[in-house]
Amino acid sequence: MKRFLHKLLGDKGERAAVRFLKKKGMRIVARQYRNQFGEIDIIALDGTCIVFVEVKTRQSANSGQPFEAVDNRKQRKLTKLALVWLKKNKRLSQSARFDVISIIWPEGKQEPHIDHFINAFEAIGD
């Protein structure tokens, strides 16, 4: 049950992140893109730049800020995912970046607190 509630909160956070990005003028290209390496939460266009967005949602910061979960291991995984997407869509020459959206959404609150970290990390290779 706890895992199910965690997934519901994550999905709710991703929907809020999509609304947030659209308000900033970004165009959503894909949500929950999956390949053999895992999943990218959101792929968007900011002008001509492809943006791979990792969304982390928590009910509180008691165990740390949500963005802190995007560690080196996660960054390496997102880099692999993004590279596969860029190759598959023939966009290797297009500029790209990795953003992180960190959301704290306390239970019972209508609106979350959203922090957007633009160009949060550089691509990491093995």
C-alpha angles and dihedrals in degrees: 000000000000091000090051092051090047090053091049091052091048092051091047089051092050091052090051090048091052091052090047093051093046090053087055089056098257121142117225112229099175143354126209093001109190134196136151092292097053136264139321111208099213135002113195142168119236100188102306095335118104110225122201107200127199113197121202119186128186134167091229142358092242092117094036136287115310093239090060088074089070093087130161092279091053092045090052090050093048090049091056091046092050093048091053090049093048092049094045091050094042093239102123091123093052120098114255139179142182120240129184124209113200116196131188110190113174116209111268095020119123096211131035131222107249127196117187116202107197115206087002094175142358123249111277122210131193 
